[in-house]
Amino acid sequence: MVVSPNEWVKIVARFRNGRTLKGITHNFFANKEVFHVFPVENPNGQSKGILMTDLKAVFFVRDLTGNPDYKERKKYAEGEQPRGHKVEITFRDGEVLVGSTLGYSTDRTGFFIVPADPQSNNIKVFAISSAVDRVRRI
């Protein structure tokens, strides 16, 4: 995902150690080792540099609060044909995501997944390859 310098996106960075950081960014690039997260309430304030190697995944979200009571659908509805390959990914910590990807390669830092559930708070997820235990086509 390439984000233009003037386009802020809401993200939730999930670290391998279980920590979570919410904020906005405008310099996330899948092929870069570092990006910066700014507090939503002060985009011109102090940013935090995030190393990709410290992460499990970056969730590009509609809302930073989300709905903790919402149960995300973990399968496609009959006849749904998303772009790319339908996959189920299992992270090393046991979390499972179901969605579609245009490409997965262990040679790259990570890959994007679009959730199967169109009502999900997650617009897309950048999963860090080294934090993924298994990718299964469905």
trRosetta pair geometry for C-beta under 8 A, 3 or more apart (Angstrom, degrees):
i j d omega theta_ij theta_ji phi_ij phi_ji
1 28 6.6 15 84 105 105 109
1 29 7.9 -142 80 -119 58 38
1 30 6.5 107 26 -38 61 105
1 60 7.1 40 9 -54 177 154
1 112 6.5 112 -35 -88 97 139
1 124 6.9 147 -62 86 138 144
1 126 7.1 -109 12 -66 114 121
2 29 6.4 26 -110 -113 68 86
3 7 5.0 -137 -175 83 87 109
3 9 5.8 -110 -115 -8 143 123
3 25 7.2 111 60 112 163 85
3 26 5.6 -144 124 -159 125 49
3 27 7.1 -118 71 -76 113 17
3 28 5.9 58 8 49 128 82
3 29 7.8 -127 24 -68 82 67
4 7 4.5 80 56 1 84 112
4 26 7.7 -42 94 -169 44 98
5 26 5.9 70 -158 149 38 121
5 27 7.4 24 -114 -80 68 83
6 26 7.1 51 -67 -154 2 139
7 26 6.0 146 75 -133 50 95
8 24 4.6 17 -178 173 109 128
8 25 7.1 146 -150 70 66 23
8 26 5.2 -54 -93 -68 57 100
8 38 7.9 -69 -135 53 117 124
8 43 6.3 -56 -105 -127 150 141
9 24 6.5 157 75 -153 32 77
9 25 6.1 -29 60 62 84 74
9 26 7.2 137 11 -90 76 51
9 28 7.2 -72 56 23 126 127
9 60 5.8 -23 162 -144 128 103
10 22 7.8 2 -174 -171 89 88
10 23 7.7 -162 -145 116 60 24
10 24 5.6 -44 -95 -96 51 79
10 40 7.3 21 -114 -97 96 116
10 60 7.2 111 79 -164 61 56
10 61 5.1 -73 109 69 107 84
10 62 7.4 8 63 131 133 6
10 63 7.2 10 113 -114 163 9
10 64 5.4 -121 -168 -59 127 91
11 22 7.4 -178 94 -145 50 50
11 23 6.6 -14 61 70 83 61
11 24 6.9 126 16 -119 82 28
11 25 5.5 -5 9 10 133 112
11 28 7.0 120 -64 -50 156 150
11 37 6.7 -111 70 -113 116 108
11 58 5.5 -17 -165 -175 124 96
11 59 6.4 141 -161 75 64 53
11 60 5.7 -33 -100 -99 80 54
11 61 6.7 140 -116 12 25 89
12 20 6.1 -12 -176 -167 98 105
12 21 7.4 158 -160 80 51 44
12 22 5.1 -17 -106 -99 76 79
12 58 7.5 157 77 -161 47 49
12 59 4.3 -10 56 59 96 111
12 61 5.7 47 -8 -20 102 133
12 64 7.0 147 -67 -136 96 71
13 20 7.0 152 80 -158 55 51
13 21 4.5 -9 57 60 106 96
13 22 7.8 -164 21 -75 70 31
13 23 7.9 -15 1 32 105 94
13 37 6.3 -102 -11 -62 133 150
13 50 5.6 -98 -140 -138 164 156
13 55 6.0 -82 -170 -115 94 118
13 58 5.5 -17 -106 -110 70 78
13 59 7.8 -157 -72 24 25 73
14 19 7.8 161 -156 87 46 47
14 20 5.6 -16 -104 -105 66 80
14 55 6.7 92 78 -160 53 83
14 56 4.7 -52 109 58 98 110
14 57 5.2 11 51 56 111 79
14 58 7.6 -165 22 -83 73 31
14 59 6.8 53 -14 -12 107 106
15 18 6.7 -28 79 43 87 23
15 19 4.3 8 39 60 129 89
15 20 7.2 -143 11 -72 84 33
15 21 7.4 62 -31 -4 105 98
15 54 5.5 -29 -138 147 100 91
15 55 5.8 -78 -110 -109 50 49
15 56 6.3 81 145 -4 12 90
16 54 6.4 -131 12 179 101 46
16 55 6.7 125 -31 159 80 8
16 56 5.2 141 -82 -58 54 85
16 92 7.9 11 -142 62 95 127
16 93 8.0 177 -154 -44 57 119
16 131 5.9 -137 -96 -108 96 116
17 54 7.9 -33 0 -173 100 88
18 93 7.6 141 -84 -122 81 153
21 37 5.8 110 134 94 122 166
21 48 6.8 -100 -168 75 152 147
21 50 7.2 -160 66 -92 147 127
22 40 7.5 -23 132 -26 94 115
22 64 4.8 106 -180 -159 130 112
23 37 4.0 106 69 173 135 100
23 38 5.5 169 170 71 122 36
23 39 5.6 -76 -123 -97 110 29
23 40 6.0 -153 -140 -40 54 73
23 48 7.6 136 13 32 163 107
23 64 7.8 67 -61 -118 17 138
24 37 7.1 130 60 -157 29 66
24 38 5.3 -37 68 64 83 92
24 39 7.9 10 23 116 88 13
24 40 5.5 105 -19 -96 108 67
24 43 6.0 -36 72 -106 133 101
25 28 5.0 74 117 -33 138 101
25 35 5.7 42 -161 152 144 118
25 36 6.1 152 -129 83 95 56
25 37 5.4 -53 -69 -99 101 57
25 38 6.8 148 -87 11 47 82
27 32 7.9 -50 151 68 87 164
27 35 5.3 179 99 -146 80 86
27 36 5.7 35 52 31 120 93
28 32 7.8 -163 -165 51 37 119
28 35 4.4 35 -98 -140 61 162
28 58 6.7 173 -144 152 143 162
28 126 7.7 -172 169 1 129 157
29 32 4.2 73 71 -3 103 114
29 35 6.9 162 20 -83 62 114
30 108 7.6 10 152 172 111 120
30 109 6.6 174 170 64 71 116
30 110 6.4 -125 -155 66 95 94
30 112 7.3 -76 -92 -44 140 98
30 126 6.2 -152 -106 -139 95 133
31 108 7.9 -69 -98 -153 77 99
31 109 6.9 161 -115 12 38 127
32 35 6.3 103 91 -61 124 85
32 52 7.5 151 100 -34 56 129
33 51 6.5 -14 160 -145 84 73
33 52 5.5 -117 -154 18 44 110
33 53 7.3 -2 -158 -18 91 96
33 109 8.0 -159 -97 -104 55 147
34 49 5.3 -6 -170 -172 121 101
34 50 6.6 148 -154 72 64 46
34 51 5.8 -31 -96 -97 81 54
34 52 7.2 -117 -71 -15 33 82
35 49 7.7 159 84 -150 23 58
35 50 5.6 -22 65 57 71 100
35 52 7.8 69 2 -60 92 87
36 47 3.9 27 179 159 116 141
36 48 6.7 151 -154 71 67 38
36 49 5.6 -36 -96 -95 78 55
36 50 7.0 163 -99 9 24 85
37 47 6.2 148 69 -162 35 85
37 48 5.1 -20 59 57 92 93
37 50 5.8 53 -11 -27 108 125
38 42 7.2 -123 170 95 99 61
38 43 4.9 74 125 -139 144 53
38 44 7.8 55 -161 -27 141 14
38 45 6.3 135 -162 60 94 80
38 46 8.0 162 -129 91 74 30
38 47 4.8 -50 -80 -99 75 88
39 42 5.0 26 78 47 110 83
39 43 7.5 -132 75 -72 55 38
39 45 5.5 -13 38 61 108 136
39 46 7.9 38 -2 62 106 66
40 43 7.3 -2 -150 -62 26 81
40 64 6.3 -109 -52 -13 150 162
41 45 8.0 20 88 -3 71 141
42 45 3.5 53 121 -23 118 124
50 54 6.9 -125 -171 60 72 119
50 55 6.8 52 166 -56 111 120
51 54 4.6 85 74 -2 95 106
51 55 7.5 -170 96 -15 55 89
52 55 5.7 -63 -157 28 41 117
52 109 5.5 -5 153 -173 149 133
52 110 7.3 -135 -168 -14 120 121
52 128 6.3 160 175 -112 85 119
53 128 7.9 144 -114 -160 26 143
53 130 7.7 6 -137 52 67 144
55 58 6.4 -2 -177 -49 152 82
55 128 5.1 144 96 -37 89 143
55 131 7.0 -88 117 -29 57 150
56 91 6.0 41 -172 -154 114 140
56 92 7.8 -129 -128 39 104 95
56 93 6.9 -25 -126 3 146 125
56 127 7.7 -36 151 -146 62 67
56 128 6.0 -145 -171 32 17 114
56 131 4.2 176 -136 -179 59 157
57 91 7.3 -89 -27 -93 120 135
57 110 7.7 145 -116 -149 65 142
57 125 5.4 2 178 -179 128 104
57 126 6.2 161 -161 82 71 53
57 127 4.8 -25 -106 -108 107 54
57 128 6.1 -137 -76 0 49 81
57 131 6.7 -135 -42 86 75 144
58 125 7.1 159 80 -160 48 56
58 126 4.4 3 53 52 98 106
59 122 5.1 -79 -161 -115 103 105
59 125 5.3 -18 -106 -109 66 86
60 122 6.9 87 65 -161 55 69
60 123 4.7 -64 107 58 97 104
60 124 4.9 10 47 58 120 77
60 125 7.1 -153 18 -79 76 35
60 126 7.5 69 -23 -12 101 92
61 64 6.3 122 90 -84 136 45
61 66 6.8 -66 -161 -71 139 97
61 121 5.2 7 -150 148 100 92
61 122 5.9 -49 -98 -100 71 48
61 123 6.5 175 -111 -2 15 88
62 121 5.4 -123 35 -157 97 61
62 122 8.0 -101 -6 -51 83 9
62 123 6.1 124 -53 -51 76 97
63 66 5.8 165 90 -64 96 41
63 121 5.9 -82 47 -146 86 109
66 70 7.5 -120 170 33 86 122
66 121 4.5 -15 -120 -96 89 175
67 70 4.0 71 93 -16 112 113
67 121 6.7 172 18 -56 80 125
70 119 7.5 -140 -167 128 133 107
70 121 7.2 129 67 -27 148 103
72 115 6.8 -70 -170 -169 128 139
72 117 4.8 -160 -166 27 80 158
72 119 7.9 -169 -123 84 67 84
72 120 5.1 44 -128 -105 114 98
72 122 7.9 17 -116 20 147 109
73 77 8.0 -5 165 -50 153 83
73 98 7.9 -86 120 70 64 124
73 116 6.0 -109 104 102 96 100
73 117 3.8 142 44 -90 93 109
73 119 7.5 80 2 44 110 101
73 120 7.7 -110 35 -57 79 96
74 88 8.0 54 177 -121 95 106
74 96 6.9 43 -143 111 129 113
74 98 4.7 109 -167 10 62 134
74 116 6.9 81 -161 54 21 134
74 117 7.6 -19 -54 -38 32 113
75 98 6.1 -34 -78 138 37 164
75 116 6.2 -113 145 137 8 158
75 138 8.0 -118 -130 146 79 152
76 80 4.2 -139 -178 65 107 125
76 82 7.2 -126 -110 -14 132 107
76 86 6.3 -67 -24 -127 139 136
76 98 7.7 -136 -35 148 73 119
76 116 5.0 -112 -72 -154 68 117
76 138 8.0 160 5 107 110 121
77 80 4.8 92 58 -28 76 119
80 116 7.6 106 107 -160 152 86
82 86 6.5 117 44 -80 112 83
82 99 7.5 -84 104 -179 174 62
82 100 3.8 -152 108 -28 136 156
82 114 6.5 -172 -169 81 138 121
82 116 7.5 -113 -32 -114 145 62
83 100 6.2 131 73 129 52 144
83 102 6.7 -9 133 -82 99 94
83 114 7.6 51 57 29 92 147
84 100 4.3 131 75 162 107 102
84 101 5.2 -149 159 90 142 25
84 102 4.2 -99 -97 -80 122 50
84 103 7.5 -105 -136 -26 115 49
84 114 7.6 128 38 24 135 111
85 100 6.3 158 75 -153 34 75
85 101 5.8 -26 58 61 88 75
85 102 7.7 141 12 -107 79 17
85 104 7.7 -86 60 2 132 109
85 137 5.7 -61 174 -122 118 104
86 98 7.7 9 -175 -176 87 86
86 99 7.6 -148 -143 127 58 22
86 100 5.5 -42 -92 -94 49 82
86 116 7.5 55 -142 -93 97 110
86 137 6.6 89 79 -165 67 67
86 138 4.7 -83 122 68 107 84
87 98 7.4 -170 96 -145 47 51
87 99 6.6 -16 60 71 80 57
87 100 6.8 121 15 -119 82 30
87 101 5.4 -10 14 10 136 109
87 104 7.0 95 -88 -32 165 146
87 113 6.9 -102 67 -120 115 112
87 135 5.6 -16 -168 -169 129 90
87 136 6.5 141 -159 74 72 43
87 137 5.7 -48 -99 -101 73 47
87 138 6.4 146 -119 8 18 90
88 96 6.3 -4 -177 -170 96 104
88 97 7.4 168 -155 86 50 45
88 98 5.0 -16 -104 -101 77 82
88 135 7.7 156 79 -156 47 44
88 136 4.8 -17 59 64 94 99
88 138 5.3 72 -19 -39 100 126
89 96 7.1 163 83 -151 46 55
89 97 5.1 -6 56 58 95 93
89 98 7.9 180 19 -81 65 35
89 99 8.0 -32 8 37 103 90
89 113 6.6 -111 6 -76 135 155
89 127 6.0 -34 133 -113 163 173
89 132 5.5 -52 -173 -141 114 119
89 134 7.0 173 -152 91 51 55
89 135 5.1 -12 -105 -105 85 72
89 136 7.6 177 -82 22 38 67
90 94 7.0 -26 -171 -145 96 28
90 95 7.4 160 -153 83 52 42
90 96 5.2 -19 -100 -99 73 80
90 132 7.2 108 77 -164 46 73
90 133 4.9 -51 104 63 94 106
90 134 4.5 15 45 51 108 95
90 135 8.0 -152 24 -69 67 36
90 136 7.8 33 -6 0 100 105
91 94 6.8 -30 74 39 80 23
91 95 4.5 11 34 56 121 90
91 96 7.6 -142 11 -71 76 34
91 97 7.7 58 -28 -3 98 99
91 127 7.4 -139 -86 -147 97 113
91 131 5.6 -10 -149 143 98 89
91 132 5.8 -68 -108 -108 54 51
91 133 6.2 80 155 0 16 93
92 131 5.7 -110 10 -171 109 54
92 132 7.1 -163 -30 -136 79 4
92 133 4.7 135 -84 -56 54 99
93 131 7.9 -13 -6 -178 94 97
97 113 5.9 95 128 116 134 157
97 115 6.9 -92 -168 -105 99 82
97 125 6.3 -89 -152 54 164 159
97 127 7.3 -154 42 -73 146 131
98 115 7.2 65 81 -153 59 65
98 116 4.6 -21 114 -5 97 130
98 138 7.1 -15 -144 20 103 155
99 113 4.2 106 76 170 132 97
99 114 5.1 -179 179 81 120 41
99 115 4.5 -80 -90 -108 121 24
99 116 5.1 -137 -94 -34 52 67
99 125 7.3 141 25 30 160 111
100 113 6.9 145 66 -156 30 65
100 114 5.2 -18 57 55 86 96
100 116 7.4 110 -23 -82 79 68
101 104 5.3 56 116 -47 150 98
101 111 5.5 40 -157 148 135 121
101 112 6.2 153 -131 85 84 57
101 113 5.1 -43 -73 -96 96 67
101 114 7.6 168 -77 12 45 72
102 112 7.0 14 24 67 95 104
103 111 6.2 -139 95 -136 63 120
104 111 4.7 -69 -106 -32 66 176
104 129 7.9 142 -165 -106 82 101
104 135 5.5 -179 164 179 162 167
105 108 4.9 78 75 3 97 101
105 111 7.2 129 25 -69 59 124
105 129 7.7 -44 94 -102 45 144
106 129 5.4 147 -133 -179 53 135
108 111 6.5 94 85 -62 128 82
108 129 6.3 133 83 -34 64 141
109 128 6.5 -50 161 -137 76 74
109 129 6.4 178 154 10 22 106
110 126 5.1 78 120 169 139 85
110 127 5.4 -180 -162 88 105 45
110 128 4.6 -63 -84 -105 119 37
110 129 5.3 -153 -95 -24 47 75
111 126 7.3 178 88 -150 20 61
111 127 6.0 -16 60 56 71 92
111 129 6.8 73 -6 -72 91 91
112 124 5.3 -1 -167 173 106 123
112 125 7.0 144 -154 76 56 45
112 126 5.5 -32 -92 -95 68 68
112 127 7.8 156 -103 13 17 76
113 124 6.6 158 77 -163 43 72
113 125 4.8 -17 59 61 96 97
113 126 8.0 173 17 -86 74 22
113 127 6.0 36 -6 -13 118 115
114 123 7.7 -43 -131 153 80 50
114 124 5.2 -39 -94 -105 66 87
115 118 7.7 176 94 -73 94 28
115 120 4.2 -13 93 27 158 162
115 122 5.1 104 -27 82 134 110
115 124 7.6 -153 -8 -104 76 36
115 125 7.1 77 -52 -9 87 110
117 120 4.2 106 87 -42 102 99
120 123 8.0 -171 95 -62 97 25
122 125 5.5 0 -177 -54 136 97
127 131 6.9 -136 -179 72 78 103
127 132 5.6 61 155 -64 123 120
128 131 4.3 61 77 12 100 113
128 132 7.2 -178 87 -20 51 87
129 132 5.8 -60 -153 25 35 114
132 135 6.2 26 157 -50 137 93
